[in-house]
Amino acid sequence: MDSEEFQPVLQWLRRQAVRESVAKIAPPGSHFWHHLDRLIWGFLRFAICVPRDCPTIAEALERLSPWPVATILVSAGTYHESVVIDKPVELVGRAQVTLKGISSQPVAAVRGVGASLYNLSLEGGVEVEGAEGAEGGRLLLKDCALSLQGVTAKGSARATLQDCAVTCCQRTACILRDEAVVKLNRCSFESNLGVCISARERASVTTCECTLQRNAAPVMQFRDDATAEVRSSCLRSNKGCGVLIRGKAKASIESCELRGHKMAAVSFQHSASGTLRGNVMQENDGAVVLLSGEASVLVENNTLTNNGKSAPVIEFRSASGTVRAKVAGKREDSQNQLTHKLAYISGQTGEEWVDVDEQGKILRNKTGETNIPYTLQQPMRAGHADDGEGGTLNGASLARGTRRCVIAVRDTAQATIRDNQIEKNDGYGILISEQAFPIVERNRLSACRCAAIHMDGSSSAKIVENSFYDNHAAGIDVRGEASPTIEDNTFRGHKLPAIKAAEKSACVIRGNRLSENPGHALVVSDSARPHVERNFMEAGRTPAMLIQSPHGSYLANEEVERSSAGQSRSKRRWEPDTESTDPAQHDKKVAKAYILLLSIYFFILIDGQLVIPNVLLDGCINILLYYHIVI
């Protein structure tokens, strides 16, 4: 901002005199006074230059009257002071201006209406406060850099941050309490050790077009009765959660990019509610969306791809012996070419950035060593009891530490999961457990390494009109005592069962189309008791319905079985063929066959009569009694 726009102190004194004269003509509060306020007083702004007119910012503030709005121009330099702003003022840095707070006090404490800070570097934090229930402090921060401490808004405060950078804060960077309202536009948060944005009680925050990356703790945390809107923002490579919503807080997250988080990208807990709409979520390690407690969330029209990918593992010979490391990250480094971050698994400890030639499989530059050949090892895979990175994934288990799923719904959470694209994820697509009751409709789930939808507990989800394509495991895997309704879905290209019902589950499978699946279309095992009605099933393995449970009901399902020559045979059945793999049942079959063979062998024709020796007869009866076979 050009200093020529502002008048020197002498001109200010003249304007003050004019103001006092006009005030005598137009008493404050009169109609004429309001007219002059709109037309004239806006032109009576004046400026004080620091240190030209006043040596410190605090002294410049003391010289200001409560009205009209004044401007303090601060020349380049570093100023060690903490100021209280209780007058309408614009504090403008003319060049590189750094303000450092004294002791533990904030750099600026805003108590009045209409304070604006431009082009300043603030080390020590800014606090804006207003009396609860009354008009409080008003603050605008524009083109400012904040470090060490951020912004605290309390009471009925109102604050707006535009084009600001918040870095290296030791604690929470932006705190909202009471009934404070904060808007953040085009701001960046990077390398902060604490939470970036925290709202609690009845506070409200709006975040638009912001970038939050490489932060340590949860990036955003909303709790109590706070409300939040997060729009068109980018959250990348953060070590904690992306957005954590707890208590009864409400959050709307729309059109954002969430990428590279080590923990959940978005987590709704307790009785939180909100909307996830139109976001792109990629390359996250943990559960991308985690819904727990009594949360109620709409998850709609999001793209969730390439999450839970296994980290590449390399092995090489070093001076210390054989070393294994995973490639934890990549970056551009035109100066030193240290482009790959290695996290050591064995042989060495810690992490370091190295120069890697991926095509030639050579570590060109590592601490103390160069040109070391390496080999690629089996990557860390999801789906094992221990995934190699400190997390577990036991199918339906959602205990602390569970990783590698796109959307997890647990406890008694309710969610509508609609019109999402879930593709090429290493873990599960959707995990539903305990008593959760989500509605899953019109989603596309493809190329998931684990089951596209896995259900457990006593959940009773409604899974309707979804498309399942080319998943490496089952399309839908139902276990425990879950009782979902699976209706009008399309399944294609599954080598393992397209639908699997096991344990004590009791699902309704109605009106689905299961076609071009190399494996069985439906497998029912254990004590599952599904109701299977009006489905079309085409499978590469016969039968299309493999039933290994004596329970369940089957009504008017059409099966198409293809031969090796490509010919197909269609049949419509009320009851499918039952095939048992229970060991006890197998032993009974063997016993029956054994008895029959022995009987035929030892039958003796005596005096024209067929007689069974007593020893054989006794042995057969004992075998029959042992296996409880009813003749």
Secondary structure per residue as TSV (DSSP state, phi and psi in degrees):
chain	resnum	aa	ss	phi	psi
A	1	M	-	360.0	129.5
A	2	D	-	-76.3	131.7
A	3	S	G	-70.2	-17.3
A	4	E	G	-68.0	-17.1
A	5	E	G	-72.8	-15.0
A	6	F	S	-111.2	148.4
A	7	Q	-	-89.5	148.9
A	8	P	-	-70.9	176.3
A	9	V	H	-63.2	-38.2
A	10	L	H	-59.9	-43.9
A	11	Q	H	-63.8	-35.1
A	12	W	H	-61.7	-42.6
A	13	L	H	-62.1	-38.7
A	14	R	H	-63.8	-43.2
A	15	R	H	-67.4	-32.4
A	16	Q	H	-63.6	-39.7
A	17	A	H	-64.9	-41.7
A	18	V	H	-61.4	-41.3
A	19	R	H	-61.6	-44.9
A	20	E	H	-64.4	-35.2
A	21	S	H	-69.3	-43.4
A	22	V	H	-67.2	-33.5
A	23	A	H	-63.2	-27.8
A	24	K	H	-71.5	-30.2
A	25	I	H	-79.3	-38.2
A	26	A	S	-118.3	94.2
A	27	P	-	-58.4	141.1
A	28	P	T	-55.5	133.4
A	29	G	T	97.7	-14.3
A	30	S	S	-76.9	167.1
A	31	H	H	-61.9	-42.7
A	32	F	H	-64.7	-35.6
A	33	W	H	-63.4	-43.4
A	34	H	H	-63.7	-37.3
A	35	H	H	-63.4	-45.7
A	36	L	H	-65.2	-35.3
A	37	D	H	-59.9	-39.4
A	38	R	H	-75.4	-35.7
A	39	L	H	-96.0	-31.5
A	40	I	T	-111.8	-48.1
A	41	W	G	-61.6	-25.5
A	42	G	G	-62.2	-22.3
A	43	F	G	-91.6	-1.6
A	44	L	-	-95.3	21.2
A	45	R	-	-68.6	144.0
A	46	F	E	-132.4	169.9
A	47	A	E	-134.8	145.3
A	48	I	E	-120.5	134.0
A	49	C	E	-101.9	132.1
A	50	V	E	-112.1	127.5
A	51	P	T	-98.2	13.7
A	52	R	T	-63.0	-50.8
A	53	D	T	-91.5	-32.7
A	54	C	-	-138.6	140.1
A	55	P	S	-70.9	-26.7
A	56	T	S	-131.5	161.6
A	57	I	H	-68.5	-37.4
A	58	A	H	-60.3	-43.2
A	59	E	H	-66.4	-37.2
A	60	A	H	-62.9	-39.6
A	61	L	H	-64.9	-35.7
A	62	E	H	-64.9	-31.7
A	63	R	H	-78.4	-11.8
A	64	L	-	-81.5	146.8
A	65	S	-	-88.4	162.9
A	66	P	S	-62.1	-13.9
A	67	W	S	-160.3	147.1
A	68	P	S	-83.2	-171.4
A	69	V	-	-65.3	133.0
A	70	A	E	-117.3	165.6
A	71	T	E	-124.6	132.1
A	72	I	E	-109.7	116.2
A	73	L	E	-92.5	125.0
A	74	V	E	-109.9	121.3
A	75	S	-	-73.9	164.2
A	76	A	S	-57.6	143.1
A	77	G	E	146.6	-178.9
A	78	T	E	-113.4	128.3
A	79	Y	E	-120.1	124.1
A	80	H	E	-100.5	94.6
A	81	E	-	-164.6	154.8
A	82	S	-	-118.1	125.3
A	83	V	E	-119.0	152.0
A	84	V	E	-109.2	122.7
A	85	I	E	-107.7	108.7
A	86	D	-	-123.2	20.4
A	87	K	S	-131.9	154.3
A	88	P	-	-69.1	118.0
A	89	V	E	-152.2	149.3
A	90	E	E	-109.2	121.4
A	91	L	E	-107.0	112.1
A	92	V	E	-121.3	126.5
A	93	G	E	-84.7	127.1
A	94	R	S	-81.5	-24.8
A	95	A	S	-149.0	-128.3
A	96	Q	S	-87.1	100.5
A	97	V	E	-117.6	125.4
A	98	T	E	-118.6	126.8
A	99	L	E	-111.0	125.8
A	100	K	E	-117.8	128.8
A	101	G	-	-70.4	158.3
A	102	I	S	-94.7	128.4
A	103	S	T	55.9	-131.5
A	104	S	T	-97.1	9.2
A	105	Q	S	-79.7	149.6
A	106	P	-	-67.7	155.2
A	107	V	S	-60.5	-44.9
A	108	A	E	-136.6	130.3
A	109	A	E	-114.3	112.4
A	110	V	E	-95.7	121.4
A	111	R	-	-118.3	-14.4
A	112	G	S	-104.7	-167.3
A	113	V	S	-107.1	128.4
A	114	G	-	91.5	33.1
A	115	A	E	-88.1	133.9
A	116	S	E	-131.7	133.0
A	117	L	E	-121.3	126.1
A	118	Y	E	-123.8	139.2
A	119	N	S	54.3	49.5
A	120	L	-	-125.3	149.7
A	121	S	E	-104.6	117.3
A	122	L	E	-113.5	119.4
A	123	E	E	-116.6	103.3
A	124	G	S	135.9	-4.3
A	125	G	-	91.6	158.5
A	126	V	E	-127.7	135.1
A	127	E	E	-122.4	129.2
A	128	V	E	-125.4	131.1
A	129	E	E	-143.5	144.3
A	130	G	E	-138.7	151.3
A	131	A	-	-62.3	129.5
A	132	E	T	-60.5	130.4
A	133	G	T	86.5	-6.2
A	134	A	S	-124.0	171.8
A	135	E	-	-66.3	122.9
A	136	G	-	-108.1	-160.5
A	137	G	-	-67.2	148.5
A	138	R	E	-125.8	132.8
A	139	L	E	-140.6	136.7
A	140	L	E	-123.0	122.6
A	141	L	E	-112.2	121.7
A	142	K	E	-134.4	131.7
A	143	D	S	56.8	39.1
A	144	C	-	-108.7	155.5
A	145	A	E	-116.7	125.9
A	146	L	E	-117.2	135.6
A	147	S	E	-143.1	163.8
A	148	L	S	68.2	-52.9
A	149	Q	S	-136.2	154.6
A	150	G	-	-108.0	-129.3
A	151	V	E	-118.6	135.6
A	152	T	E	-121.0	124.3
A	153	A	E	-119.1	125.7
A	154	K	E	-132.5	167.6
A	155	G	E	64.1	-132.4
A	156	S	T	-102.2	27.8
A	157	A	-	-63.1	152.8
A	158	R	E	-130.2	128.7
A	159	A	E	-141.1	144.5
A	160	T	E	-129.7	129.2
A	161	L	E	-115.2	123.2
A	162	Q	E	-125.4	129.9
A	163	D	S	53.5	41.1
A	164	C	-	-105.2	154.7
A	165	A	E	-117.9	127.4
A	166	V	E	-118.4	115.1
A	167	T	E	-135.8	150.1
A	168	C	-	55.6	34.2
A	169	C	-	-76.4	135.1
A	170	Q	S	-77.1	-29.4
A	171	R	S	-122.5	-164.3
A	172	T	-	-57.7	130.1
A	173	A	S	-77.6	-40.7
A	174	C	E	-134.1	113.6
A	175	I	E	-112.8	129.4
A	176	L	E	-121.2	130.9
A	177	R	-	-136.3	170.4
A	178	D	T	58.1	-121.8
A	179	E	T	-114.0	26.3
A	180	A	-	-65.4	149.1
A	181	V	E	-127.3	125.2
A	182	V	E	-130.7	136.6
A	183	K	E	-119.4	133.0
A	184	L	E	-121.7	120.9
A	185	N	E	-123.7	124.8
A	186	R	S	54.9	40.2
A	187	C	-	-99.7	159.2
A	188	S	E	-126.0	140.6
A	189	F	E	-125.2	123.1
A	190	E	E	-147.3	139.2
A	191	S	S	58.8	36.3
A	192	N	-	-91.8	141.4
A	193	L	S	-85.3	-26.1
A	194	G	S	-103.2	-169.7
A	195	V	-	-63.9	140.2
A	196	C	S	-77.3	-50.8
A	197	I	E	-131.3	121.8
A	198	S	E	-128.1	124.1
A	199	A	E	-124.9	134.1
A	200	R	-	-141.2	176.6
A	201	E	T	56.9	-122.6
A	202	R	T	-111.4	22.7
A	203	A	-	-70.4	161.2
A	204	S	E	-137.0	135.9
A	205	V	E	-136.5	140.9
A	206	T	E	-124.8	126.0
A	207	T	E	-120.4	122.4
A	208	C	E	-134.5	127.4
A	209	E	S	57.3	41.0
A	210	C	-	-102.7	157.7
A	211	T	E	-122.1	125.8
A	212	L	E	-129.3	112.3
A	213	Q	E	-145.3	150.7
A	214	R	S	54.3	43.6
A	215	N	-	-102.2	157.0
A	216	A	S	-88.8	-49.9
A	217	A	S	-90.7	180.0
A	218	P	-	-50.9	133.4
A	219	V	S	-67.4	-50.5
A	220	M	E	-126.7	139.1
A	221	Q	E	-138.0	120.1
A	222	F	E	-121.1	134.8
A	223	R	-	-146.3	-179.0
A	224	D	T	57.5	-125.7
A	225	D	T	-110.4	25.5
A	226	A	-	-68.1	154.5
A	227	T	E	-124.0	147.2
A	228	A	E	-146.6	144.2
A	229	E	E	-126.4	124.7
A	230	V	E	-122.0	113.1
A	231	R	E	-128.5	138.4
A	232	S	S	50.3	40.6
A	233	S	-	-114.6	160.2
A	234	C	E	-116.7	125.6
A	235	L	E	-119.4	114.3
A	236	R	E	-133.3	138.7
A	237	S	S	52.8	44.4
A	238	N	-	-96.1	142.0
A	239	K	S	-78.0	-25.0
A	240	G	S	-100.4	-159.4
A	241	C	-	-67.4	155.6
A	242	G	S	-75.7	-65.8
A	243	V	E	-128.8	125.6
A	244	L	E	-118.1	117.7
A	245	I	E	-115.6	123.9
A	246	R	-	-132.6	176.1
A	247	G	T	62.3	-130.8
A	248	K	T	-110.9	22.6
A	249	A	-	-66.4	154.5
A	250	K	E	-123.1	136.2
A	251	A	E	-141.8	138.0
A	252	S	E	-116.9	119.7
A	253	I	E	-119.8	111.9
A	254	E	E	-134.4	140.3
A	255	S	S	55.5	40.1
A	256	C	-	-108.4	162.5
A	257	E	E	-112.9	123.4
A	258	L	E	-122.8	113.9
A	259	R	E	-141.2	137.9
A	260	G	-	73.0	31.8
A	261	H	-	-88.6	141.1
A	262	K	S	-78.2	-27.7
A	263	M	S	-115.8	-168.0
A	264	A	-	-56.9	135.0
A	265	A	S	-68.3	-41.6
A	266	V	E	-138.2	132.3
A	267	S	E	-135.0	121.2
A	268	F	E	-103.9	124.6
A	269	Q	-	-126.3	169.0
A	270	H	T	56.7	-124.6
A	271	S	T	-108.2	26.7
A	272	A	-	-67.2	156.1
A	273	S	E	-143.8	163.5
A	274	G	E	162.9	-166.4
A	275	T	E	-135.2	136.4
A	276	L	E	-119.4	110.7
A	277	R	E	-139.3	129.9
A	278	G	S	68.2	27.8
A	279	N	-	-96.5	157.9
A	280	V	E	-113.6	119.9
A	281	M	E	-123.8	112.3
A	282	Q	E	-137.5	149.7
A	283	E	S	58.5	33.0
A	284	N	-	-91.7	144.1
A	285	D	S	-83.9	-39.8
A	286	G	S	-91.0	-163.1
A	287	A	-	-65.0	119.8
A	288	V	S	-66.1	-50.2
A	289	V	E	-123.1	119.4
A	290	L	E	-118.0	117.8
A	291	L	E	-116.4	121.1
A	292	S	-	-141.4	177.2
A	293	G	T	67.0	-133.0
A	294	E	T	-110.3	28.3
A	295	A	-	-61.3	149.2
A	296	S	E	-132.1	113.6
A	297	V	E	-138.8	141.7
A	298	L	E	-101.4	118.9
A	299	V	E	-112.3	106.4
A	300	E	E	-137.9	133.8
A	301	N	S	57.2	41.1
A	302	N	-	-102.8	156.9
A	303	T	E	-111.7	118.5
A	304	L	E	-124.5	102.0
A	305	T	E	-135.5	152.5
A	306	N	S	54.9	38.7
A	307	N	-	-96.5	155.0
A	308	G	S	66.1	23.2
A	309	K	-	-66.5	141.5
A	310	S	-	-74.5	136.5
A	311	A	-	-72.6	134.2
A	312	P	-	-61.7	141.7
A	313	V	E	-118.2	131.1
A	314	I	E	-119.0	155.8
A	315	E	E	-134.0	136.5
A	316	F	E	-151.4	164.6
A	317	R	E	-96.2	126.1
A	318	S	E	-121.0	177.9
A	319	A	T	-62.9	-25.2
A	320	S	T	-90.6	-1.7
A	321	G	E	119.8	-157.5
A	322	T	E	-77.4	130.3
A	323	V	E	-123.1	136.6
A	324	R	E	-118.9	140.4
A	325	A	E	-150.4	150.6
A	326	K	E	-101.3	147.8
A	327	V	E	-83.3	100.7
A	328	A	E	-83.5	-17.8
A	329	G	E	-175.1	165.3
A	330	K	E	-135.8	155.6
A	331	R	-	-156.1	171.0
A	332	E	-	-97.1	133.3
A	333	D	-	-144.6	87.7
A	334	S	T	-71.8	-19.6
A	335	Q	T	-84.9	-51.2
A	336	N	T	-109.5	-8.8
A	337	Q	-	60.4	26.3
A	338	L	-	-90.2	87.7
A	339	T	-	-101.7	-17.8
A	340	H	E	-119.2	131.9
A	341	K	E	-97.2	119.6
A	342	L	E	-100.3	130.1
A	343	A	E	-109.8	114.2
A	344	Y	E	-75.4	135.8
A	345	I	E	-99.4	-44.1
A	346	S	E	-149.8	156.2
A	347	G	S	88.5	-34.3
A	348	Q	S	-145.7	169.5
A	349	T	-	-126.3	160.8
A	350	G	S	90.9	-164.6
A	351	E	E	-135.7	154.2
A	352	E	E	-161.1	155.6
A	353	W	E	-92.7	134.8
A	354	V	E	-134.5	167.7
A	355	D	E	-100.0	119.3
A	356	V	E	-121.2	132.6
A	357	D	E	-99.1	98.6
A	358	E	T	-67.4	-35.8
A	359	Q	T	-68.2	-44.0
A	360	G	T	-88.1	-4.6
A	361	K	T	52.8	57.3
A	362	I	E	-134.1	134.9
A	363	L	E	-85.4	101.5
A	364	R	E	-74.1	-30.5
A	365	N	E	-149.9	110.1
A	366	K	E	-129.6	154.4
A	367	T	T	-48.5	113.2
A	368	G	T	80.0	-3.4
A	369	E	E	-144.4	152.7
A	370	T	E	-137.2	157.4
A	371	N	E	50.8	58.3
A	372	I	E	-101.7	119.8
A	373	P	E	-70.6	148.1
A	374	Y	E	-136.4	164.8
A	375	T	E	-125.1	148.4
A	376	L	E	-82.5	135.3
A	377	Q	E	-110.6	174.5
A	378	Q	-	-59.3	124.6
A	379	P	-	-68.6	162.8
A	380	M	-	-73.8	118.0
A	381	R	-	-101.9	148.6
A	382	A	S	-79.2	162.5
A	383	G	S	100.7	-3.2
A	384	H	S	-98.8	166.0
A	385	A	S	-60.6	-34.2
A	386	D	S	-128.2	115.6
A	387	D	-	-83.5	7.3
A	388	G	S	88.1	-8.0
A	389	E	S	-125.4	25.5
A	390	G	S	87.2	5.3
A	391	G	-	-118.1	162.3
A	392	T	B	-123.0	155.2
A	393	L	-	-148.4	85.9
A	394	N	-	-99.7	48.7
A	395	G	T	75.5	-88.4
A	396	A	T	-101.4	-5.9
A	397	S	-	-69.0	129.0
A	398	L	-	-123.9	34.9
A	399	A	S	-69.9	168.7
A	400	R	T	-55.8	133.2
A	401	G	T	102.6	-9.1
A	402	T	B	-66.8	137.4
A	403	R	-	-135.9	179.4
A	404	R	-	66.4	52.1
A	405	C	E	-145.4	155.7
A	406	V	E	-82.6	-55.3
A	407	I	E	-127.7	126.2
A	408	A	E	-119.0	126.9
A	409	V	E	-121.7	119.8
A	410	R	-	-136.9	-178.8
A	411	D	T	57.4	-128.7
A	412	T	T	-113.7	26.1
A	413	A	-	-63.3	146.3
A	414	Q	E	-119.9	134.8
A	415	A	E	-147.8	148.6
A	416	T	E	-110.7	114.6
A	417	I	E	-110.6	106.0
A	418	R	E	-136.8	136.9
A	419	D	S	58.1	35.6
A	420	N	-	-98.9	153.9
A	421	Q	E	-110.1	112.1
A	422	I	E	-117.2	103.7
A	423	E	E	-137.8	146.2
A	424	K	S	55.2	45.1
A	425	N	-	-103.4	140.1
A	426	D	S	-72.3	-27.2
A	427	G	S	-97.8	-152.6
A	428	Y	E	-75.4	155.6
A	429	G	E	-76.5	-66.9
A	430	I	E	-128.2	124.6
A	431	L	E	-105.7	124.7
A	432	I	E	-124.8	124.8
A	433	S	-	-142.3	171.8
A	434	E	T	57.3	-125.5
A	435	Q	T	-109.7	22.8
A	436	A	-	-63.3	147.7
A	437	F	-	-134.2	73.5
A	438	P	-	-88.1	158.3
A	439	I	E	-107.9	119.2
A	440	V	E	-114.5	110.3
A	441	E	E	-142.8	142.3
A	442	R	S	57.4	34.7
A	443	N	-	-97.3	156.9
A	444	R	E	-112.7	119.2
A	445	L	E	-121.1	117.5
A	446	S	E	-145.1	152.3
A	447	A	S	55.1	33.9
A	448	C	-	-81.2	136.3
A	449	R	S	-72.0	-36.2
A	450	C	S	-101.3	-176.2
A	451	A	-	-54.5	138.5
A	452	A	S	-63.4	-43.2
A	453	I	E	-131.2	124.6
A	454	H	E	-119.8	127.3
A	455	M	E	-121.6	144.6
A	456	D	-	-150.8	-175.9
A	457	G	T	68.9	-143.4
A	458	S	T	-117.1	29.1
A	459	S	-	-66.6	155.4
A	460	S	-	-137.2	63.3
A	461	A	-	-73.4	161.2
A	462	K	E	-113.7	116.6
A	463	I	E	-116.4	105.4
A	464	V	E	-133.9	134.6
A	465	E	S	57.4	38.1
A	466	N	-	-97.5	160.8
A	467	S	E	-116.7	126.8
A	468	F	E	-117.7	120.7
A	469	Y	E	-132.4	130.1
A	470	D	S	51.8	39.4
A	471	N	-	-79.5	143.2
A	472	H	S	-70.3	-29.5
A	473	A	S	-111.6	-157.8
A	474	A	-	-64.8	153.2
A	475	G	S	-69.1	-54.1
A	476	I	E	-130.5	127.6
A	477	D	E	-120.3	113.5
A	478	V	E	-110.9	126.0
A	479	R	-	-134.8	-173.2
A	480	G	T	61.5	-137.1
A	481	E	T	-113.4	26.7
A	482	A	-	-63.5	146.8
A	483	S	-	-135.9	64.5
A	484	P	-	-78.9	162.4
A	485	T	E	-105.8	117.7
A	486	I	E	-112.5	106.5
A	487	E	E	-140.2	135.3
A	488	D	S	58.5	38.1
A	489	N	-	-99.9	162.0
A	490	T	E	-118.1	130.5
A	491	F	E	-124.3	132.8
A	492	R	E	-151.7	138.8
A	493	G	S	77.8	30.9
A	494	H	-	-100.4	122.4
A	495	K	S	-77.7	-33.2
A	496	L	S	-92.5	172.6
A	497	P	-	-53.4	134.2
A	498	A	S	-64.5	-42.0
A	499	I	E	-130.0	133.6
A	500	K	E	-130.5	125.1
A	501	A	E	-115.8	124.6
A	502	A	-	-139.0	176.3
A	503	E	T	56.2	-126.8
A	504	K	T	-110.3	25.8
A	505	S	-	-67.3	155.8
A	506	A	-	-141.1	76.5
A	507	C	-	-98.4	158.2
A	508	V	E	-103.8	120.6
A	509	I	E	-118.1	105.1
A	510	R	E	-137.2	132.7
A	511	G	S	65.4	25.8
A	512	N	-	-90.5	155.1
A	513	R	E	-115.7	113.7
A	514	L	E	-116.8	100.0
A	515	S	E	-130.2	153.0
A	516	E	E	54.6	39.9
A	517	N	E	-99.8	121.1
A	518	P	S	-62.2	-28.5
A	519	G	S	-95.6	-166.9
A	520	H	-	-65.3	145.5
A	521	A	S	-73.3	-44.4
A	522	L	E	-139.2	133.1
A	523	V	E	-125.8	125.6
A	524	V	E	-118.5	123.6
A	525	S	-	-136.4	178.3
A	526	D	T	57.1	-130.1
A	527	S	T	-109.8	25.3
A	528	A	-	-62.9	145.2
A	529	R	-	-134.4	70.8
A	530	P	-	-78.9	160.0
A	531	H	E	-109.3	111.4
A	532	V	E	-113.0	118.3
A	533	E	E	-143.5	131.7
A	534	R	S	53.7	45.9
A	535	N	-	-102.9	148.9
A	536	F	E	-103.7	122.9
A	537	M	E	-128.6	120.4
A	538	E	E	-122.5	125.5
A	539	A	E	-138.8	151.3
A	540	G	S	-78.9	-26.8
A	541	R	S	-105.0	142.4
A	542	T	S	-108.5	146.6
A	543	P	-	-76.5	162.5
A	544	A	S	-62.2	-39.7
A	545	M	E	-103.6	111.9
A	546	L	E	-100.5	107.6
A	547	I	E	-105.5	118.0
A	548	Q	-	-119.3	19.1
A	549	S	-	-127.6	138.4
A	550	P	S	-77.4	-4.1
A	551	H	-	-103.3	175.2
A	552	G	-	102.3	165.5
A	553	S	E	-130.7	147.2
A	554	Y	E	-136.8	128.1
A	555	L	E	-138.7	116.3
A	556	A	S	53.1	50.3
A	557	N	E	-95.2	141.8
A	558	E	E	-106.0	125.1
A	559	E	E	-114.1	137.1
A	560	V	E	-119.9	117.3
A	561	E	E	-109.8	125.7
A	562	R	E	-100.7	139.3
A	563	S	-	-88.9	172.8
A	564	S	T	-64.3	-24.1
A	565	A	T	-82.9	0.1
A	566	G	S	90.7	-3.0
A	567	Q	-	-76.2	150.9
A	568	S	E	-121.6	149.8
A	569	R	E	-131.8	123.2
A	570	S	E	-106.8	141.5
A	571	K	E	-146.4	143.1
A	572	R	E	-111.2	123.5
A	573	R	E	-130.2	144.0
A	574	W	S	-85.8	-38.4
A	575	E	S	-128.3	127.9
A	576	P	-	-77.9	163.8
A	577	D	-	-66.8	141.5
A	578	T	B	-105.1	130.0
A	579	E	-	-123.2	128.6
A	580	S	-	-110.9	137.3
A	581	T	-	-119.2	15.1
A	582	D	-	-68.8	128.3
A	583	P	H	-57.0	-39.0
A	584	A	H	-64.4	-41.7
A	585	Q	H	-63.8	-37.1
A	586	H	H	-63.7	-42.3
A	587	D	H	-63.5	-36.3
A	588	K	H	-64.1	-41.3
A	589	K	H	-62.2	-42.2
A	590	V	H	-62.6	-41.5
A	591	A	H	-63.1	-42.6
A	592	K	H	-61.5	-45.6
A	593	A	H	-63.6	-38.3
A	594	Y	H	-64.2	-43.7
A	595	I	H	-62.8	-43.0
A	596	L	H	-63.0	-45.1
A	597	L	H	-64.3	-44.5
A	598	L	H	-63.5	-38.1
A	599	S	H	-63.5	-44.4
A	600	I	H	-63.3	-39.9
A	601	Y	H	-68.4	-39.2
A	602	F	H	-98.2	4.2
A	603	F	-	-64.4	130.0
A	604	I	E	-121.9	131.5
A	605	L	E	-91.3	110.3
A	606	I	E	-123.6	122.2
A	607	D	T	53.5	37.1
A	608	G	T	79.2	6.7
A	609	Q	E	-116.3	147.8
A	610	L	E	-90.3	117.6
A	611	V	E	-123.6	137.8
A	612	I	-	-102.1	126.1
A	613	P	-	-56.3	146.2
A	614	N	H	-61.9	-37.9
A	615	V	H	-62.0	-45.6
A	616	L	H	-64.8	-40.4
A	617	L	H	-63.4	-43.8
A	618	D	H	-61.2	-43.5
A	619	G	H	-62.6	-41.7
A	620	C	H	-63.9	-41.8
A	621	I	H	-62.8	-40.7
A	622	N	H	-63.0	-41.7
A	623	I	H	-64.5	-42.1
A	624	L	H	-61.9	-43.5
A	625	L	H	-65.5	-38.1
A	626	Y	H	-62.7	-42.3
A	627	Y	H	-94.1	5.1
A	628	H	T	56.6	43.5
A	629	I	-	-88.4	130.3
A	630	V	-	-94.1	123.2
A	631	I	-	-83.5	360.0
